[in-house]
Amino acid sequence: MHPLLHLSLLTSCVILYSYDNDKFFAVPNAGQCTDKAATAFIETEKKWLVGYASCAHLLAVIFHYMSDLLIGQDRKVLGQLCKLAKVFLYVSSVFVVQTGIMFDGCREGIVDQSQVMAWLNVEILAFYLNIVAMGVFLLLSSCKKFKSIRERMGWGADSRKTMDFLTYCKDDIHWFCLWFTQLMLCVLALVMRTK
């Protein structure tokens, strides 16, 4: 995932969290819940999961730019290890958050009406939409002759024929995924909003 998407999700979470902390974490009708997993989510896990996801975004951005710095200083092995750590950290955080919100009890009218559950679902959707965006990009680029941003700016030197396609369009995939994921998150937010 592009670091700008990590930064936008982190910034959005911090704004939601700090604007009205009590409303963000409030769960309507929480006293009616008797399910053990849902009660654990309502009482403690919701704050822990939001913090975990936020820390994962922050660390992903740090590892991304540290990787670029190390590769620029000819320390390619350490740079690639930072990239690997970034991917592992983010995928594991998505796994933890997704398993943390998967329970059946007390969903309708209680947990599903809370802002914190909506935000945690946005975190999960952003991950899967990023994967879908990569597939859409590859599908569109295989259907139509693709010209990278570098070539359009005159910096490409017709390098499409001399390198691997994914290396050739590395920057373009990130920008497309960023655009596609944020657009789809906005569409899903409008379609699935509670009335």
Phi and psi in degrees as GROMACS dihedral restraints (atoms count N, CA, C in turn):
[ dihedral_restraints ]
;  ai    aj    ak    al  type     phi  dphi    fc
    3     4     5     6     1   -66.6    20    10
    4     5     6     7     1   142.8    20    10
    6     7     8     9     1   -61.8    20    10
    7     8     9    10     1   -26.9    20    10
    9    10    11    12     1   -67.1    20    10
   10    11    12    13     1   -33.5    20    10
   12    13    14    15     1   -70.0    20    10
   13    14    15    16     1   -38.6    20    10
   15    16    17    18     1   -60.9    20    10
   16    17    18    19     1   -44.6    20    10
   18    19    20    21     1   -64.8    20    10
   19    20    21    22     1   -39.1    20    10
   21    22    23    24     1   -68.0    20    10
   22    23    24    25     1   -39.5    20    10
   24    25    26    27     1   -67.4    20    10
   25    26    27    28     1   -40.3    20    10
   27    28    29    30     1   -64.4    20    10
   28    29    30    31     1   -45.7    20    10
   30    31    32    33     1   -63.4    20    10
   31    32    33    34     1   -43.6    20    10
   33    34    35    36     1   -60.8    20    10
   34    35    36    37     1   -42.3    20    10
   36    37    38    39     1   -65.1    20    10
   37    38    39    40     1   -42.1    20    10
   39    40    41    42     1   -65.1    20    10
   40    41    42    43     1   -39.8    20    10
   42    43    44    45     1   -64.6    20    10
   43    44    45    46     1   -47.2    20    10
   45    46    47    48     1   -61.9    20    10
   46    47    48    49     1   -42.4    20    10
   48    49    50    51     1   -66.3    20    10
   49    50    51    52     1   -42.9    20    10
   51    52    53    54     1   -86.4    20    10
   52    53    54    55     1   -22.2    20    10
   54    55    56    57     1   -65.8    20    10
   55    56    57    58     1   -52.6    20    10
   57    58    59    60     1  -146.7    20    10
   58    59    60    61     1    84.4    20    10
   60    61    62    63     1   -56.6    20    10
   61    62    63    64     1   -44.8    20    10
   63    64    65    66     1   -66.2    20    10
   64    65    66    67     1   -41.4    20    10
   66    67    68    69     1   -69.7    20    10
   67    68    69    70     1   -36.6    20    10
   69    70    71    72     1   -62.9    20    10
   70    71    72    73     1   -41.5    20    10
   72    73    74    75     1   -94.5    20    10
   73    74    75    76     1    -1.5    20    10
   75    76    77    78     1   -68.3    20    10
   76    77    78    79     1   137.5    20    10
   78    79    80    81     1  -119.6    20    10
   79    80    81    82     1   113.7    20    10
   81    82    83    84     1   -65.5    20    10
   82    83    84    85     1   143.7    20    10
   84    85    86    87     1    57.4    20    10
   85    86    87    88     1    34.0    20    10
   87    88    89    90     1   -64.9    20    10
   88    89    90    91     1   -27.9    20    10
   90    91    92    93     1   -68.3    20    10
   91    92    93    94     1   -18.9    20    10
   93    94    95    96     1   -83.6    20    10
   94    95    96    97     1    -7.3    20    10
   96    97    98    99     1   -81.5    20    10
   97    98    99   100     1   131.9    20    10
   99   100   101   102     1  -119.4    20    10
  100   101   102   103     1    -6.8    20    10
  102   103   104   105     1   -71.4    20    10
  103   104   105   106     1   135.8    20    10
  105   106   107   108     1   -66.2    20    10
  106   107   108   109     1   -47.1    20    10
  108   109   110   111     1   -66.3    20    10
  109   110   111   112     1   -41.0    20    10
  111   112   113   114     1   -67.0    20    10
  112   113   114   115     1   -39.1    20    10
  114   115   116   117     1   -64.5    20    10
  115   116   117   118     1   -39.9    20    10
  117   118   119   120     1   -63.1    20    10
  118   119   120   121     1   -40.2    20    10
  120   121   122   123     1   -63.5    20    10
  121   122   123   124     1   -46.3    20    10
  123   124   125   126     1   -64.1    20    10
  124   125   126   127     1   -40.7    20    10
  126   127   128   129     1   -80.1    20    10
  127   128   129   130     1   -46.7    20    10
  129   130   131   132     1  -131.5    20    10
  130   131   132   133     1   -40.9    20    10
  132   133   134   135     1   -66.1    20    10
  133   134   135   136     1   -28.8    20    10
  135   136   137   138     1   -60.9    20    10
  136   137   138   139     1   -43.4    20    10
  138   139   140   141     1   -69.8    20    10
  139   140   141   142     1   -39.1    20    10
  141   142   143   144     1   -64.7    20    10
  142   143   144   145     1   -42.2    20    10
  144   145   146   147     1   -66.9    20    10
  145   146   147   148     1   -39.7    20    10
  147   148   149   150     1   -64.8    20    10
  148   149   150   151     1   -44.0    20    10
  150   151   152   153     1   -64.1    20    10
  151   152   153   154     1   -39.5    20    10
  153   154   155   156     1   -63.7    20    10
  154   155   156   157     1   -45.5    20    10
  156   157   158   159     1   -65.2    20    10
  157   158   159   160     1   -40.6    20    10
  159   160   161   162     1   -64.7    20    10
  160   161   162   163     1   -43.4    20    10
  162   163   164   165     1   -63.5    20    10
  163   164   165   166     1   -37.8    20    10
  165   166   167   168     1   -63.6    20    10
  166   167   168   169     1   -40.7    20    10
  168   169   170   171     1   -64.2    20    10
  169   170   171   172     1   -44.9    20    10
  171   172   173   174     1   -61.7    20    10
  172   173   174   175     1   -46.2    20    10
  174   175   176   177     1   -67.6    20    10
  175   176   177   178     1   -33.6    20    10
  177   178   179   180     1   -63.7    20    10
  178   179   180   181     1   -40.7    20    10
  180   181   182   183     1   -66.0    20    10
  181   182   183   184     1   -44.0    20    10
  183   184   185   186     1   -61.8    20    10
  184   185   186   187     1   -47.0    20    10
  186   187   188   189     1   -64.6    20    10
  187   188   189   190     1   -35.4    20    10
  189   190   191   192     1   -63.2    20    10
  190   191   192   193     1   -50.2    20    10
  192   193   194   195     1   -74.1    20    10
  193   194   195   196     1   -28.8    20    10
  195   196   197   198     1   -66.9    20    10
  196   197   198   199     1   -37.9    20    10
  198   199   200   201     1   -63.2    20    10
  199   200   201   202     1   -45.6    20    10
  201   202   203   204     1   -60.8    20    10
  202   203   204   205     1   -41.6    20    10
  204   205   206   207     1   -63.2    20    10
  205   206   207   208     1   -46.2    20    10
  207   208   209   210     1   -66.9    20    10
  208   209   210   211     1   -39.9    20    10
  210   211   212   213     1   -66.4    20    10
  211   212   213   214     1   -37.4    20    10
  213   214   215   216     1   -65.2    20    10
  214   215   216   217     1   -25.5    20    10
  216   217   218   219     1   -95.2    20    10
  217   218   219   220     1    17.0    20    10
  219   220   221   222     1    64.9    20    10
  220   221   222   223     1    29.4    20    10
  222   223   224   225     1  -110.1    20    10
  223   224   225   226     1    68.8    20    10
  225   226   227   228     1   -67.5    20    10
  226   227   228   229     1   -36.3    20    10
  228   229   230   231     1   -64.6    20    10
  229   230   231   232     1   -46.8    20    10
  231   232   233   234     1   -65.1    20    10
  232   233   234   235     1   -37.7    20    10
  234   235   236   237     1   -63.4    20    10
  235   236   237   238     1   -43.1    20    10
  237   238   239   240     1   -68.8    20    10
  238   239   240   241     1   -32.9    20    10
  240   241   242   243     1   -64.9    20    10
  241   242   243   244     1   -36.6    20    10
  243   244   245   246     1   -65.5    20    10
  244   245   246   247     1   -40.5    20    10
  246   247   248   249     1   -63.1    20    10
  247   248   249   250     1   -42.4    20    10
  249   250   251   252     1   -63.5    20    10
  250   251   252   253     1   -41.3    20    10
  252   253   254   255     1   -63.6    20    10
  253   254   255   256     1   -39.4    20    10
  255   256   257   258     1   -60.7    20    10
  256   257   258   259     1   -48.5    20    10
  258   259   260   261     1   -64.6    20    10
  259   260   261   262     1   -46.8    20    10
  261   262   263   264     1   -61.3    20    10
  262   263   264   265     1   -43.6    20    10
  264   265   266   267     1   -61.7    20    10
  265   266   267   268     1   -46.4    20    10
  267   268   269   270     1   -69.8    20    10
  268   269   270   271     1   -42.9    20    10
  270   271   272   273     1   -64.0    20    10
  271   272   273   274     1   -40.3    20    10
  273   274   275   276     1   -67.8    20    10
  274   275   276   277     1   -34.7    20    10
  276   277   278   279     1   -67.9    20    10
  277   278   279   280     1   -38.1    20    10
  279   280   281   282     1   -62.9    20    10
  280   281   282   283     1   -41.5    20    10
  282   283   284   285     1   -61.7    20    10
  283   284   285   286     1   -45.0    20    10
  285   286   287   288     1   -64.5    20    10
  286   287   288   289     1   -45.1    20    10
  288   289   290   291     1   -65.9    20    10
  289   290   291   292     1   -42.9    20    10
  291   292   293   294     1   -64.5    20    10
  292   293   294   295     1   -41.6    20    10
  294   295   296   297     1   -71.4    20    10
  295   296   297   298     1   -26.5    20    10
  297   298   299   300     1   -71.9    20    10
  298   299   300   301     1   -24.7    20    10
  300   301   302   303     1  -104.2    20    10
  301   302   303   304     1     7.0    20    10
  303   304   305   306     1   -95.4    20    10
  304   305   306   307     1    93.1    20    10
  306   307   308   309     1  -149.6    20    10
  307   308   309   310     1   155.4    20    10
  309   310   311   312     1   -98.2    20    10
  310   311   312   313     1   -29.1    20    10
  312   313   314   315     1   -74.2    20    10
  313   314   315   316     1   145.8    20    10
  315   316   317   318     1    59.4    20    10
  316   317   318   319     1    34.3    20    10
  318   319   320   321     1   -82.5    20    10
  319   320   321   322     1   -62.3    20    10
  321   322   323   324     1   -71.3    20    10
  322   323   324   325     1   124.7    20    10
  324   325   326   327     1    80.4    20    10
  325   326   327   328     1    -6.9    20    10
  327   328   329   330     1  -122.4    20    10
  328   329   330   331     1   -84.4    20    10
  330   331   332   333     1   -70.2    20    10
  331   332   333   334     1   -39.4    20    10
  333   334   335   336     1   -67.5    20    10
  334   335   336   337     1   -12.7    20    10
  336   337   338   339     1   -92.7    20    10
  337   338   339   340     1     1.4    20    10
  339   340   341   342     1   -91.2    20    10
  340   341   342   343     1   149.7    20    10
  342   343   344   345     1   -68.8    20    10
  343   344   345   346     1   -33.4    20    10
  345   346   347   348     1   -66.0    20    10
  346   347   348   349     1   -38.8    20    10
  348   349   350   351     1   -68.0    20    10
  349   350   351   352     1   -38.4    20    10
  351   352   353   354     1   -61.8    20    10
  352   353   354   355     1   -43.1    20    10
  354   355   356   357     1   -65.8    20    10
  355   356   357   358     1   -41.4    20    10
  357   358   359   360     1   -64.8    20    10
  358   359   360   361     1   -33.4    20    10
  360   361   362   363     1   -68.1    20    10
  361   362   363   364     1   -36.2    20    10
  363   364   365   366     1   -62.8    20    10
  364   365   366   367     1   -40.5    20    10
  366   367   368   369     1   -58.7    20    10
  367   368   369   370     1   -45.1    20    10
  369   370   371   372     1   -68.7    20    10
  370   371   372   373     1   -43.9    20    10
  372   373   374   375     1   -61.5    20    10
  373   374   375   376     1   -37.4    20    10
  375   376   377   378     1   -60.6    20    10
  376   377   378   379     1   -39.9    20    10
  378   379   380   381     1   -63.3    20    10
  379   380   381   382     1   -50.2    20    10
  381   382   383   384     1   -70.9    20    10
  382   383   384   385     1   -34.3    20    10
  384   385   386   387     1   -66.6    20    10
  385   386   387   388     1   -31.4    20    10
  387   388   389   390     1   -64.5    20    10
  388   389   390   391     1   -39.9    20    10
  390   391   392   393     1   -66.7    20    10
  391   392   393   394     1   -43.3    20    10
  393   394   395   396     1   -62.3    20    10
  394   395   396   397     1   -40.2    20    10
  396   397   398   399     1   -61.1    20    10
  397   398   399   400     1   -38.9    20    10
  399   400   401   402     1   -63.4    20    10
  400   401   402   403     1   -41.7    20    10
  402   403   404   405     1   -63.9    20    10
  403   404   405   406     1   -42.2    20    10
  405   406   407   408     1   -64.1    20    10
  406   407   408   409     1   -42.1    20    10
  408   409   410   411     1   -60.4    20    10
  409   410   411   412     1   -47.6    20    10
  411   412   413   414     1   -65.3    20    10
  412   413   414   415     1   -36.4    20    10
  414   415   416   417     1   -65.8    20    10
  415   416   417   418     1   -47.8    20    10
  417   418   419   420     1   -65.4    20    10
  418   419   420   421     1   -39.5    20    10
  420   421   422   423     1   -71.9    20    10
  421   422   423   424     1   -22.7    20    10
  423   424   425   426     1   -84.2    20    10
  424   425   426   427     1   -22.4    20    10
  426   427   428   429     1   -82.6    20    10
  427   428   429   430     1   -29.1    20    10
  429   430   431   432     1  -127.3    20    10
  430   431   432   433     1   143.8    20    10
  432   433   434   435     1   -59.2    20    10
  433   434   435   436     1   124.2    20    10
  435   436   437   438     1  -101.0    20    10
  436   437   438   439     1   135.4    20    10
  438   439   440   441     1  -124.6    20    10
  439   440   441   442     1   122.9    20    10
  441   442   443   444     1   -72.3    20    10
  442   443   444   445     1   165.8    20    10
  444   445   446   447     1   -61.6    20    10
  445   446   447   448     1   -40.0    20    10
  447   448   449   450     1   -61.4    20    10
  448   449   450   451     1   -41.5    20    10
  450   451   452   453     1   -68.9    20    10
  451   452   453   454     1   -36.7    20    10
  453   454   455   456     1   -65.8    20    10
  454   455   456   457     1   -30.5    20    10
  456   457   458   459     1   -83.5    20    10
  457   458   459   460     1    -7.8    20    10
  459   460   461   462     1    90.4    20    10
  460   461   462   463     1    12.3    20    10
  462   463   464   465     1  -101.6    20    10
  463   464   465   466     1    -3.9    20    10
  465   466   467   468     1   -80.3    20    10
  466   467   468   469     1   -29.4    20    10
  468   469   470   471     1    53.9    20    10
  469   470   471   472     1    39.9    20    10
  471   472   473   474     1    51.5    20    10
  472   473   474   475     1    49.7    20    10
  474   475   476   477     1   -86.6    20    10
  475   476   477   478     1    -0.2    20    10
  477   478   479   480     1   -60.6    20    10
  478   479   480   481     1   -37.0    20    10
  480   481   482   483     1   -82.6    20    10
  481   482   483   484     1   -10.3    20    10
  483   484   485   486     1  -108.4    20    10
  484   485   486   487     1    -2.9    20    10
  486   487   488   489     1  -139.6    20    10
  487   488   489   490     1   167.6    20    10
  489   490   491   492     1   -62.2    20    10
  490   491   492   493     1   143.8    20    10
  492   493   494   495     1   -63.0    20    10
  493   494   495   496     1   -41.1    20    10
  495   496   497   498     1   -67.0    20    10
  496   497   498   499     1   -33.4    20    10
  498   499   500   501     1   -70.8    20    10
  499   500   501   502     1   -38.1    20    10
  501   502   503   504     1   -62.2    20    10
  502   503   504   505     1   -39.5    20    10
  504   505   506   507     1  -109.1    20    10
  505   506   507   508     1    26.2    20    10
  507   508   509   510     1   -55.0    20    10
  508   509   510   511     1   -48.4    20    10
  510   511   512   513     1   -69.1    20    10
  511   512   513   514     1   -36.8    20    10
  513   514   515   516     1   -67.2    20    10
  514   515   516   517     1   -36.5    20    10
  516   517   518   519     1   -61.5    20    10
  517   518   519   520     1   -44.1    20    10
  519   520   521   522     1   -62.3    20    10
  520   521   522   523     1   -44.9    20    10
  522   523   524   525     1   -67.6    20    10
  523   524   525   526     1   -39.2    20    10
  525   526   527   528     1   -64.7    20    10
  526   527   528   529     1   -44.3    20    10
  528   529   530   531     1   -63.0    20    10
  529   530   531   532     1   -40.0    20    10
  531   532   533   534     1   -61.1    20    10
  532   533   534   535     1   -48.9    20    10
  534   535   536   537     1   -63.5    20    10
  535   536   537   538     1   -49.1    20    10
  537   538   539   540     1   -63.4    20    10
  538   539   540   541     1   -46.0    20    10
  540   541   542   543     1   -63.6    20    10
  541   542   543   544     1   -45.0    20    10
  543   544   545   546     1   -68.0    20    10
  544   545   546   547     1   -37.2    20    10
  546   547   548   549     1   -63.8    20    10
  547   548   549   550     1   -45.8    20    10
  549   550   551   552     1   -67.8    20    10
  550   551   552   553     1   -34.2    20    10
  552   553   554   555     1   -63.8    20    10
  553   554   555   556     1   -40.2    20    10
  555   556   557   558     1   -65.2    20    10
  556   557   558   559     1   -43.6    20    10
  558   559   560   561     1   -62.5    20    10
  559   560   561   562     1   -45.6    20    10
  561   562   563   564     1   -65.3    20    10
  562   563   564   565     1   -36.5    20    10
  564   565   566   567     1   -64.1    20    10
  565   566   567   568     1   -39.2    20    10
  567   568   569   570     1   -70.9    20    10
  568   569   570   571     1   -38.2    20    10
  570   571   572   573     1   -72.8    20    10
  571   572   573   574     1   -39.7    20    10
  573   574   575   576     1  -101.4    20    10
  574   575   576   577     1    14.4    20    10
  576   577   578   579     1   -66.5    20    10
  577   578   579   580     1   148.9    20    10
  579   580   581   582     1   -85.4    20    10
  580   581   582   583     1   143.2    20    10
